[in-house]
Amino acid sequence: MFTNLLPNAPANLATSNITATTVDLDWDAIEDASGYDVFVDGVLEDSVTTNSYTVSGLTTATDYDIYVVATNSKYGTESAPSNTVTVTTA
C-alpha cells in the first residue's frame, strides 16, 4: 500500500513589519513537515524549522515575490508551494 508522504502546502502565508530591508513572514504550521524552505524571487533564501521567518538584506523600494515550501526530511519530500505574497520594501 502506497502512502502519500508529501506534506501539505503551507497555508496563509502573510507578511508584517515591512521595512526598507526586512520583512517578517508567518504561515500555518504543517503537521507532517520537519521544516520549511523560504524562497524569495524563486531563489532559496533559507531553511527553517519554525513557521515564521524574517527575510533580511532586502533592497529599499523593491518588489519581492515570496513563498514557502514544507519539507519532510524523513522521506526527502517537499510540498507544493504556499501562496505567493508580493511585498514592496519601504
C-alpha positions, 0 to 999 in steps of 0.5 A, spaced: 500 500 500 502 506 497 502 512 502 502 519 500 508 522 504 508 529 501 506 534 506 501 539 505 502 546 502 503 551 507 497 555 508 496 563 509 502 565 508 502 573 510 507 578 511 508 584 517 513 589 519 515 591 512 521 595 512 526 598 507 530 591 508 526 586 512 520 583 512 517 578 517 513 572 514 508 567 518 504 561 515 500 555 518 504 550 521 504 543 517 503 537 521 507 532 517 513 537 515 520 537 519 521 544 516 520 549 511 524 552 505 523 560 504 524 562 497 524 569 495 524 571 487 524 563 486 531 563 489 532 559 496 533 564 501 533 559 507 531 553 511 527 553 517 524 549 522 519 554 525 513 557 521 515 564 521 521 567 518 524 574 517 527 575 510 533 580 511 538 584 506 532 586 502 533 592 497 529 599 499 523 600 494 523 593 491 518 588 489 519 581 492 515 575 490 515 570 496 513 563 498 514 557 502 515 550 501 514 544 507 519 539 507 519 532 510 526 530 511 524 523 513 522 521 506 526 527 502 519 530 500 517 537 499 510 540 498 507 544 493 508 551 494 504 556 499 501 562 496 505 567 493 505 574 497 508 580 493 511 585 498 514 592 496 520 594 501 519 601 504 
